[in-house]
Amino acid sequence: MAFKSDIEIAREARKQPIQQVGEKLGIPAEHLLPYGHDKAKIGQGFIDSLAERPDGKLILVTAINPTPAGEGKTTTTVGLGDGLNRIGKRAAICIREASLGPNFGMKGGAAGGGYAQVVPMEEMNLHFTGDFHAITAAHNLLSAMIDNHIYWGNALEIDERRIVWRRVMDMNDRALRDVVVGLGGVANGFARQTGFDITVASEVMAILCLARDLDDLQARLGDIVVAYRRDRTPVYARDLKADGAMTVLLRDAMQPNLVQTLENNPAFVHGGPFANIAHGCNSVIATRTALKLADYVVTEAGFGADLGAEKFFDIKCRKAGLSPAAAVIVATVRAMKMNGGVAKADLGAEDVAAVERGCPNLGRHIANVKGFGVPVVVAINHFHSDTEAEIAAVQAYVAEQGAEAIVCRHWAEGSAGVEALAQRVAELADSGASAFAPLYPDEMGLFEKIETIAKRIYHADAVLADKAIRDQLRAWEAAGYGDYPVCMAKTQYSFSTDPNLRGAPVGHSVPVREVRLSAGAGFIVVICGEIMTMPGLPRQPAAESIRIGEAGFVEGLF
């Protein structure tokens, strides 16, 4: 059987004008700011007018730890949203925007796949509505203003050795992780060591994704700690008078983007932090807007439940006062076999024993999500090579964990292939069974919060952190930041910090390499193991194969 590629399917989509998509949620055309015919931003005035409406039910889609076999979390998010609409529910989806770094590296697009996609696919995976560029510009404006302030006399008495604000770009470039700026003489300022992160790791990205409105955005931007004086007192972005101009650059980016699925259902695509190095969730303003307009909102959190879901619960829901009604954990038979020790090249052969060996990874994610008080259902994202015996093995294991695993064929069949999951998710959401609570209280100490995540979510024996890191955490507690949640940055491929440890490892430790204060976003970033906040390109990056074809279409991106 010949399968069409994702991009071939996307190009055959019969898209509706974006105004018609907005009508399905009751958004008047005059409150949509079109970007072409098939995408638009939603006006802040209309969003403000929704404040008194009741919220719909929030459904999280998360997954097992990613493997080269593929899981399909975004595909399932889109398919479930279409499925809920198919069974007569008023539903919308909320996903993140794509970063150029992975698109030209190795991960590929972020719009779903098969017949469960969001369109326009090419634009979504490239420049879209320019939000990432605005975030990059706002971040780097602040960087430029720091060095400019020092050049013109340094009235704030910034200690050049203690500037903590780096620069960003939306591309994978390992050569920029550590750089020296200001070389070339007096006219170029003072030489100092700094570096670049990828835009998705920017605190500005986190702030935009957590801010309620423009006023909250500017207040948070002003709270960014950029440096310290010799007496260790902090210097804020507002001290440099940068917060106003940064807000201006982000004014349009702050407005959520509305697009559509292949089945013409509404999709909010806004914000794009990675879950391995940032909090990995769609923006609060997009999610809240969707909840006011739809009865069911399906959103995703990045990578596995140990990263994205934990941060969704402990950071996004805590900060925004959200309470999810149900959660879906996406798994595949192929991924279970990889976790059971099968090489990618051998995944096509039936191996029930390997499936059973790999299932503990899924089991741990089920237990972790249940630990937040949220009811769980497992979506088995079906591949044509899956056998009945392998599927039965996953379903039997999940049943032993007190949950249900439902086979989903949305990639090949669209909403028709996910009706059973949609029915079950609606039942769970409507049941009122959710008793959501974050993993730890605000008043718990910062290091204790790190330990709680490491031990309860990663099942680690200990957290390894030297005296300097512990002292820094205590200093932030003394400065009033002790009630912040922690944002763990670690590999997405394992519960541990070793990307090669698949399955459900035990007996491991979590080494903390660095901690960063994100005072504007309102959390502490904890960098573990060898994870990088500026990724590098692989040996053969996707960029080598990307070009404009004879028909004028982009080739090689998907």
Helices and strands as residue ranges (DSSP letters): H 6-11, H 18-24, G 29-31, E 32-34, E 40-42, H 44-48, E 57-63, H 73-86, E 91-95, H 100-103, E 112-113, E 116-119, H 121-125, H 131-151, E 158-163, E 167-169, G 174-176, E 179-181, G 186-188, E 192-194, E 196-198, G 199-201, H 203-210, H 214-222, E 225-229, E 234-236, G 237-240, H 243-250, E 257-261, E 266-269, H 284-293, E 296-300, I 305-309, H 310-311, I 312-317, H 318-320, E 326-331, H 333-339, G 344-346, H 352-370, E 376-381, H 388-400, E 405-408, H 410-413, G 414-417, H 419-431, H 446-456, E 462-464, H 467-476, I 477-481, E 486-489, E 509-518, E 523-528, G 542-545, E 547-548, E 554-555
